[in-house]
Amino acid sequence: MQPNLYWIIPVAIVVAVLAIAVWVAVLWLSSRGHFMFLHCVALDRPEIGLPWNRYAREGNSLFVFRLIVSIIAMVLLTPVVAGIILLIVPMVTQGAATVAGVLGAVGLAGLALLLWPAWWVVARLTRDFVVPIQFARGLGCIDAWRILLALVSSNIANFVIYFLFQLALGAAISIAVFAIVIVTCCIAGCLLAIPYLGTVLFLPVLVFQRSYSLYYLAQFGPEWNVLTNL
């Protein structure tokens, strides 16, 4: 590689910049798309232009929050991943593992596994509850988070049960999809892999997941019912 570094490094930089640009663009589109999808599910209307323009401020606020959280997660995980690589590569190249190297890699991997649930909880709370609060009350993401944290702090047990049920529900959906793919000899898997067609086929599950959090939030009182606060 050394004789070709003069073109490998510029190409790698360009590819990295393009990848980051695509990721940021997708993150922005998905943030705006959360409000479009919620609008269609909550009001049972197949509209695109209206929610795209109406919830532009809320969607942009959500995008900024998700971008910051993602950057923080990457900053925390990058040293951990780099440490694992630095410990594993010498053992692989030398063909011999050391106790210190194995224990260090396992410890760093355990730290990464501890960071992932925290990120998942934040992402899940944002999607399931912060977005509906923004949607119903016209708030920015940070203001909606403050309101949600007050609700969570007074109903911790209920939200713990909610997350446990979400894990069970996710496992059940995954098993059902896997079973369908096996029964159809992977034909269903190929159809689900097609971007637009896969989304359409999976739409009942997506609508159920989106609706479930709305009904769960509504149980805390009329002020938490998205439909009655539009």
Backbone hydrogen bonds in HBPLUS format (Angstrom, degrees):
<---DONOR---> <-ACCEPTOR-->    atom                        ^
c    i                          cat <-CA-CA->   ^        H-A-AA   ^      H-
h    n   atom  resd res      DA  || num        DHA   H-A  angle D-A-AA Bond
n    s   type  num  typ     dist DA aas  dist angle  dist       angle   num
A0004-ASN N   A0001-MET O   2.97 MM   3  5.40 144.1  2.10 112.8 123.8     1
A0005-LEU N   A0002-GLN O   3.33 MM   3  5.28 171.5  2.34 110.8 110.7     2
A0007-TRP N   A0004-ASN O   3.20 MM   3  5.93 156.1  2.26 117.5 122.7     3
A0008-ILE N   A0004-ASN O   2.99 MM   4  6.10 156.5  2.04 152.3 159.3     4
A0009-ILE N   A0005-LEU O   3.19 MM   4  5.67 170.7  2.19 135.0 137.8     5
A0011-VAL N   A0007-TRP O   3.19 MM   4  6.17 160.8  2.22 141.7 147.5     6
A0012-ALA N   A0008-ILE O   2.86 MM   4  5.99 158.5  1.90 151.0 157.5     7
A0013-ILE N   A0009-ILE O   2.94 MM   4  6.16 155.2  2.01 152.3 158.9     8
A0014-VAL N   A0010-PRO O   2.94 MM   4  6.18 161.3  1.97 150.7 155.4     9
A0015-VAL N   A0011-VAL O   2.90 MM   4  6.10 165.6  1.92 153.7 157.7    10
A0016-ALA N   A0012-ALA O   2.92 MM   4  6.04 158.0  1.97 144.3 150.7    11
A0017-VAL N   A0013-ILE O   2.90 MM   4  6.11 159.8  1.94 150.0 155.4    12
A0018-LEU N   A0014-VAL O   2.91 MM   4  6.12 164.2  1.93 152.8 157.2    13
A0019-ALA N   A0015-VAL O   2.88 MM   4  6.04 156.7  1.93 148.1 154.9    14
A0020-ILE N   A0016-ALA O   2.95 MM   4  6.17 158.5  2.00 148.5 153.9    15
A0021-ALA N   A0017-VAL O   2.91 MM   4  6.12 158.1  1.96 148.6 155.0    16
A0022-VAL N   A0018-LEU O   2.91 MM   4  6.12 160.7  1.94 150.9 155.5    17
A0023-TRP N   A0019-ALA O   2.95 MM   4  6.12 158.9  1.99 145.8 152.0    18
A0024-VAL N   A0020-ILE O   2.91 MM   4  6.13 162.1  1.94 152.8 156.9    19
A0025-ALA N   A0021-ALA O   2.95 MM   4  6.14 158.9  2.00 146.6 152.8    20
A0026-VAL N   A0022-VAL O   2.89 MM   4  6.10 161.7  1.93 152.4 157.0    21
A0027-LEU N   A0023-TRP O   2.91 MM   4  6.07 155.2  1.97 146.4 153.8    22
A0028-TRP N   A0024-VAL O   2.93 MM   4  6.16 153.5  2.00 147.5 154.2    23
A0029-LEU N   A0025-ALA O   2.92 MM   4  6.18 164.9  1.94 151.7 155.8    24
A0030-SER N   A0026-VAL O   2.85 MM   4  5.98 159.9  1.89 149.1 154.8    25
A0031-SER N   A0027-LEU O   3.01 MM   4  6.11 146.0  2.12 138.1 147.2    26
A0032-ARG N   A0028-TRP O   3.07 MM   4  6.39 161.8  2.10 152.3 156.1    27
A0033-GLY N   A0029-LEU O   2.75 MM   4  5.89 146.5  1.86 140.9 152.3    28
A0034-HIS N   A0030-SER O   2.90 MM   4  6.08 135.1  2.10 141.8 150.3    29
A0036-MET N   A0032-ARG O   3.29 MM   4  6.65 151.6  2.38 143.0 151.3    30
A0037-PHE N   A0033-GLY O   2.89 MM   4  6.03 168.9  1.90 156.8 158.5    31
A0038-LEU N   A0034-HIS O   3.00 MM   4  6.10 158.1  2.05 140.4 147.1    32
A0039-HIS N   A0035-PHE O   2.94 MM   4  5.93 156.0  1.99 139.8 146.3    33
A0040-CYS N   A0036-MET O   3.06 MM   4  6.34 158.5  2.11 147.5 152.7    34
A0041-VAL N   A0037-PHE O   2.93 MM   4  6.15 158.3  1.98 151.8 157.8    35
A0042-ALA N   A0038-LEU O   2.82 MM   4  5.81 170.1  1.83 153.7 157.2    36
A0043-LEU N   A0039-HIS O   3.08 MM   4  5.93 160.4  2.12 142.5 148.1    37
A0044-ASP N   A0040-CYS O   2.82 MM   4  5.16 115.8  2.24 125.7 138.3    38
A0045-ARG N   A0040-CYS O   3.12 MM   5  4.74 137.8  2.31 118.6 130.0    39
A0052-TRP N   A0048-ILE O   3.11 MM   4  6.10 152.0  2.20 148.9 157.6    40
A0053-ASN N   A0049-GLY O   3.12 MM   4  6.28 154.9  2.19 150.3 154.8    41
A0054-ARG N   A0050-LEU O   2.83 MM   4  5.86 164.3  1.85 158.5 164.0    42
A0055-TYR N   A0051-PRO O   3.11 MM   4  5.68 164.1  2.13 136.5 140.0    43
A0059-GLY N   A0055-TYR O   2.88 MM   4  5.95 158.7  1.92 146.2 153.0    44
A0060-ASN N   A0056-ALA O   2.89 MM   4  6.05 157.6  1.94 149.6 155.2    45
A0061-SER N   A0057-ARG O   3.02 MM   4  6.19 153.8  2.09 144.6 151.8    46
A0062-LEU N   A0058-GLU O   2.94 MM   4  6.20 155.3  2.00 147.6 154.3    47
A0063-PHE N   A0059-GLY O   2.93 MM   4  6.17 152.3  2.01 143.3 151.2    48
A0064-VAL N   A0060-ASN O   3.05 MM   4  6.33 159.8  2.09 149.6 153.1    49
A0065-PHE N   A0061-SER O   3.12 MM   4  6.36 162.3  2.15 148.1 152.8    50
A0066-ARG N   A0062-LEU O   2.91 MM   4  6.12 168.6  1.92 156.6 159.5    51
A0067-LEU N   A0063-PHE O   2.86 MM   4  5.99 153.7  1.93 149.6 157.5    52
A0068-ILE N   A0064-VAL O   3.00 MM   4  6.20 161.2  2.03 149.3 153.5    53
A0069-VAL N   A0065-PHE O   2.97 MM   4  6.20 166.0  1.99 154.3 158.3    54
A0070-SER N   A0066-ARG O   2.89 MM   4  5.98 156.0  1.95 143.6 150.4    55
A0071-ILE N   A0067-LEU O   2.95 MM   4  6.17 155.7  2.01 147.0 153.5    56
A0072-ILE N   A0068-ILE O   2.95 MM   4  6.20 161.2  1.98 151.6 156.7    57
A0073-ALA N   A0069-VAL O   2.92 MM   4  6.14 158.5  1.96 147.2 153.3    58
A0074-MET N   A0070-SER O   2.91 MM   4  6.16 156.1  1.97 147.6 153.8    59
A0075-VAL N   A0071-ILE O   2.85 MM   4  6.08 156.2  1.90 150.2 157.1    60
A0076-LEU N   A0072-ILE O   2.98 MM   4  6.21 152.0  2.06 147.6 154.8    61
A0077-LEU N   A0073-ALA O   2.89 MM   4  6.04 151.4  1.98 145.7 154.1    62
A0078-THR N   A0074-MET O   2.83 MM   4  5.65 154.2  1.89 147.8 152.9    63
A0081-VAL N   A0077-LEU O   2.86 MM   4  6.12 166.9  1.88 165.8 168.5    64
A0082-ALA N   A0078-THR O   2.85 MM   4  5.97 163.5  1.87 154.2 159.7    65
A0083-GLY N   A0079-PRO O   2.85 MM   4  5.94 151.9  1.93 140.5 148.0    66
A0084-ILE N   A0080-VAL O   3.01 MM   4  6.33 154.0  2.08 147.2 153.9    67
A0085-ILE N   A0081-VAL O   3.00 MM   4  6.28 161.1  2.04 151.9 156.6    68
A0086-LEU N   A0082-ALA O   2.91 MM   4  6.13 161.9  1.94 150.7 155.8    69
A0087-LEU N   A0083-GLY O   3.04 MM   4  6.20 137.9  2.22 140.3 150.9    70
A0088-ILE N   A0084-ILE O   2.92 MM   4  6.09 153.3  1.99 149.6 157.0    71
A0089-VAL N   A0085-ILE O   2.90 MM   4  5.80 172.0  1.91 155.4 158.2    72
A0092-VAL N   A0088-ILE O   2.94 MM   4  6.21 151.5  2.02 157.0 166.3    73
A0093-THR N   A0089-VAL O   2.90 MM   4  6.09 170.2  1.91 162.2 164.3    74
A0094-GLN N   A0090-PRO O   2.94 MM   4  5.90 152.5  2.01 142.1 149.5    75
A0095-GLY N   A0091-MET O   2.97 MM   4  5.79 120.5  2.34 127.0 140.5    76
A0096-ALA N   A0091-MET O   3.18 MM   5  5.34 128.6  2.46 142.0 152.2    77
A0095-GLY N   A0092-VAL O   3.25 MM   3  5.03 137.5  2.45  90.6 102.5    78
A0102-VAL N   A0098-THR O   2.95 MM   4  6.16 165.5  1.97 155.5 158.7    79
A0103-LEU N   A0099-VAL O   2.94 MM   4  6.04 169.8  1.95 153.2 156.5    80
A0104-GLY N   A0100-ALA O   2.89 MM   4  5.91 155.1  1.95 142.5 150.1    81
A0105-ALA N   A0101-GLY O   2.94 MM   4  6.10 160.0  1.98 146.4 151.6    82
A0106-VAL N   A0102-VAL O   2.91 MM   4  6.07 162.6  1.94 152.4 157.5    83
A0107-GLY N   A0103-LEU O   2.86 MM   4  5.98 156.0  1.92 144.6 151.7    84
A0108-LEU N   A0104-GLY O   2.97 MM   4  6.18 160.1  2.01 148.8 153.6    85
A0109-ALA N   A0105-ALA O   2.90 MM   4  6.06 154.9  1.96 145.1 152.8    86
A0110-GLY N   A0106-VAL O   2.87 MM   4  6.10 151.6  1.95 145.8 153.6    87
A0111-LEU N   A0107-GLY O   3.00 MM   4  6.30 146.8  2.12 141.5 150.6    88
A0112-ALA N   A0108-LEU O   2.96 MM   4  6.28 153.0  2.03 146.9 153.8    89
A0113-LEU N   A0109-ALA O   2.97 MM   4  6.26 150.0  2.06 144.3 152.6    90
A0114-LEU N   A0110-GLY O   3.04 MM   4  6.31 132.8  2.27 137.5 149.7    91
A0114-LEU N   A0111-LEU O   3.14 MM   3  5.06 129.9  2.41  92.2 105.6    92
A0115-LEU N   A0111-LEU O   3.06 MM   4  6.38 143.2  2.20 143.4 153.2    93
A0116-TRP N   A0112-ALA O   3.08 MM   4  6.34 147.6  2.19 147.1 155.0    94
A0119-TRP N   A0115-LEU O   3.14 MM   4  6.46 160.1  2.18 153.2 158.5    95
A0120-TRP N   A0116-TRP O   2.87 MM   4  6.11 157.4  1.92 155.1 162.3    96
A0121-VAL N   A0117-PRO O   2.89 MM   4  6.07 158.7  1.94 150.4 154.8    97
A0122-VAL N   A0118-ALA O   3.13 MM   4  6.35 165.3  2.15 149.4 153.0    98
A0123-ALA N   A0119-TRP O   2.93 MM   4  6.11 164.6  1.95 151.7 156.3    99
A0124-ARG N   A0120-TRP O   2.81 MM   4  5.92 153.9  1.88 146.3 154.1   100
A0125-LEU N   A0121-VAL O   2.89 MM   4  6.03 167.8  1.91 153.6 156.7   101
A0126-THR N   A0122-VAL O   2.98 MM   4  6.09 155.1  2.04 144.4 151.7   102
A0127-ARG N   A0123-ALA O   3.00 MM   4  6.19 166.4  2.02 147.0 150.4   103
A0128-ASP N   A0124-ARG O   2.82 MM   4  5.82 170.0  1.83 157.0 160.0   104
A0129-PHE N   A0125-LEU O   3.00 MM   4  5.48 156.2  2.06 134.5 141.4   105
A0130-VAL N   A0125-LEU O   3.03 MM   5  6.37 161.2  2.07 151.8 156.4   106
A0131-VAL N   A0126-THR O   2.98 MM   5  6.13 150.3  2.07 166.1 168.0   107
A0133-ILE N   A0129-PHE O   3.10 MM   4  6.27 155.5  2.16 145.4 152.1   108
A0134-GLN N   A0130-VAL O   2.89 MM   4  6.18 162.3  1.92 156.7 161.7   109
A0135-PHE N   A0131-VAL O   2.82 MM   4  5.97 158.7  1.86 151.4 158.4   110
A0136-ALA N   A0132-PRO O   2.89 MM   4  6.04 158.0  1.94 149.2 153.2   111
A0137-ARG N   A0133-ILE O   2.97 MM   4  5.91 157.2  2.02 148.4 154.5   112
A0138-GLY N   A0134-GLN O   2.77 MM   4  5.06 131.2  2.01 140.7 144.9   113
A0144-ALA N   A0140-GLY O   3.02 MM   4  6.21 157.7  2.07 150.4 157.0   114
A0145-TRP N   A0141-CYS O   2.90 MM   4  6.11 148.1  2.00 144.7 154.0   115
A0146-ARG N   A0142-ILE O   3.02 MM   4  6.35 150.7  2.11 147.4 154.5   116
A0147-ILE N   A0143-ASP O   3.20 MM   4  6.53 157.6  2.25 146.5 151.6   117
A0148-LEU N   A0144-ALA O   2.95 MM   4  6.19 158.7  1.99 148.4 154.7   118
A0149-LEU N   A0145-TRP O   2.85 MM   4  6.02 161.3  1.88 154.0 158.5   119
A0150-ALA N   A0146-ARG O   3.22 MM   4  6.44 152.7  2.30 143.2 149.4   120
A0151-LEU N   A0147-ILE O   3.22 MM   4  6.54 150.2  2.31 142.1 150.0   121
A0151-LEU N   A0148-LEU O   3.01 MM   3  5.03 116.1  2.43  95.5 111.4   122
A0152-VAL N   A0148-LEU O   2.79 MM   4  6.07 160.9  1.83 158.4 164.2   123
A0153-SER N   A0149-LEU O   2.90 MM   4  5.94 161.9  1.94 147.6 152.1   124
A0155-ASN N   A0152-VAL O   3.03 MM   3  4.99 151.3  2.11 101.5 110.6   125
A0159-PHE N   A0155-ASN O   3.22 MM   4  6.54 155.2  2.28 152.1 158.7   126
A0160-VAL N   A0156-ILE O   2.92 MM   4  6.18 149.9  2.01 154.3 163.5   127
A0161-ILE N   A0157-ALA O   3.04 MM   4  6.29 161.2  2.08 150.4 154.8   128
A0162-TYR N   A0158-ASN O   2.97 MM   4  6.19 147.0  2.08 136.6 146.5   129
A0163-PHE N   A0159-PHE O   2.99 MM   4  6.23 159.0  2.03 147.1 150.4   130
A0164-LEU N   A0160-VAL O   3.00 MM   4  6.28 158.4  2.05 149.1 155.4   131
A0165-PHE N   A0161-ILE O   2.89 MM   4  6.09 157.5  1.94 150.0 156.2   132
A0166-GLN N   A0162-TYR O   2.88 MM   4  6.15 148.3  1.98 144.5 154.1   133
A0167-LEU N   A0163-PHE O   2.98 MM   4  6.27 151.9  2.06 147.4 153.8   134
A0168-ALA N   A0164-LEU O   3.06 MM   4  6.38 160.9  2.10 147.0 151.8   135
A0169-LEU N   A0165-PHE O   2.73 MM   4  5.91 158.3  1.77 150.5 157.5   136
A0170-GLY N   A0166-GLN O   2.79 MM   4  5.90 158.0  1.84 145.5 151.5   137
A0171-ALA N   A0167-LEU O   2.97 MM   4  6.18 155.0  2.03 145.0 151.7   138
A0172-ALA N   A0168-ALA O   2.94 MM   4  6.18 156.1  2.00 146.7 153.3   139
A0173-ILE N   A0169-LEU O   2.94 MM   4  6.18 159.9  1.98 151.7 156.6   140
A0174-SER N   A0170-GLY O   2.95 MM   4  6.11 159.5  2.00 145.2 151.2   141
A0175-ILE N   A0171-ALA O   2.93 MM   4  6.14 159.5  1.97 149.2 154.6   142
A0176-ALA N   A0172-ALA O   2.93 MM   4  6.12 158.3  1.98 146.6 152.8   143
A0177-VAL N   A0173-ILE O   2.90 MM   4  6.11 164.1  1.93 153.7 157.5   144
A0178-PHE N   A0174-SER O   2.91 MM   4  6.05 160.4  1.95 147.4 153.4   145
A0179-ALA N   A0175-ILE O   2.86 MM   4  6.04 154.8  1.93 146.3 153.4   146
A0180-ILE N   A0176-ALA O   2.98 MM   4  6.24 156.3  2.04 147.2 153.4   147
A0181-VAL N   A0177-VAL O   2.93 MM   4  6.18 158.9  1.98 150.3 156.1   148
A0182-ILE N   A0178-PHE O   2.97 MM   4  6.22 156.9  2.02 148.3 154.3   149
A0183-VAL N   A0179-ALA O   2.87 MM   4  6.05 166.5  1.88 153.3 157.1   150
A0184-THR N   A0180-ILE O   3.00 MM   4  6.09 154.0  2.07 147.0 153.3   151
A0186-CYS N   A0181-VAL O   2.67 MM   5  4.68 163.6  1.70 166.5 160.7   152
A0185-CYS N   A0182-ILE O   3.07 MM   3  5.07 158.8  2.12 109.0 111.3   153
A0187-ILE N   A0184-THR O   3.11 MM   3  5.43 163.4  2.14 111.9 116.7   154
A0190-CYS N   A0186-CYS O   3.07 MM   4  6.32 151.1  2.15 143.1 149.4   155
A0191-LEU N   A0187-ILE O   3.02 MM   4  6.37 154.9  2.09 149.2 156.2   156
A0192-LEU N   A0188-ALA O   2.86 MM   4  6.06 159.5  1.90 151.2 156.9   157
A0193-ALA N   A0189-GLY O   3.02 MM   4  6.13 132.8  2.25 136.7 148.6   158
A0194-ILE N   A0191-LEU O   3.19 MM   3  5.48 150.2  2.28 104.0 112.3   159
A0198-GLY N   A0194-ILE O   2.64 MM   4  5.25 156.6  1.69 158.5 164.6   160
A0199-THR N   A0195-PRO O   3.25 MM   4  6.34 152.2  2.33 139.1 145.7   161
A0200-VAL N   A0196-TYR O   3.05 MM   4  6.37 158.0  2.10 151.4 157.4   162
A0201-LEU N   A0197-LEU O   2.96 MM   4  6.19 165.0  1.98 154.8 158.3   163
A0202-PHE N   A0198-GLY O   2.97 MM   4  6.03 144.7  2.10 139.6 149.4   164
A0203-LEU N   A0200-VAL O   3.20 MM   3  4.98 158.2  2.25  99.0 105.3   165
A0205-VAL N   A0202-PHE O   3.12 MM   3  5.65 124.3  2.44 113.2 125.7   166
A0206-LEU N   A0202-PHE O   3.17 MM   4  6.48 158.2  2.22 150.1 156.8   167
A0207-VAL N   A0203-LEU O   2.84 MM   4  6.02 162.1  1.87 162.7 166.6   168
A0208-PHE N   A0204-PRO O   3.00 MM   4  6.13 155.5  2.06 140.7 147.7   169
A0209-GLN N   A0205-VAL O   2.95 MM   4  6.18 163.9  1.98 151.7 155.5   170
A0210-ARG N   A0206-LEU O   2.98 MM   4  6.15 158.7  2.02 145.8 151.9   171
A0211-SER N   A0207-VAL O   2.86 MM   4  5.97 158.4  1.90 148.2 154.5   172
A0212-TYR N   A0208-PHE O   2.85 MM   4  5.92 151.7  1.93 150.1 157.6   173
A0214-LEU N   A0211-SER O   3.11 MM   3  5.14 119.6  2.49  95.7 111.0   174
A0215-TYR N   A0211-SER O   3.04 MM   4  6.36 161.1  2.08 159.2 162.9   175
A0216-TYR N   A0212-TYR O   2.90 MM   4  6.11 152.9  1.98 148.0 156.7   176
A0217-LEU N   A0213-SER O   2.94 MM   4  6.04 156.4  2.00 142.0 147.7   177
A0218-ALA N   A0214-LEU O   3.03 MM   4  6.21 146.2  2.15 140.8 150.2   178
A0219-GLN N   A0216-TYR O   3.36 MM   3  5.59 149.5  2.46 102.1 110.0   179
A0220-PHE N   A0217-LEU O   3.33 MM   3  6.05 168.5  2.35 118.4 121.6   180
A0221-GLY N   A0218-ALA O   3.29 MM   3  5.89 165.9  2.31 119.3 120.3   181
A0224-TRP N   A0221-GLY O   2.97 MM   3  5.55 158.4  2.02 117.6 124.6   182
A0225-ASN N   A0222-PRO O   3.12 MM   3  5.21 164.3  2.15 107.3 112.0   183
A0229-ASN N   A0226-VAL O   3.24 MM   3  5.31 147.6  2.35 100.0 109.4   184
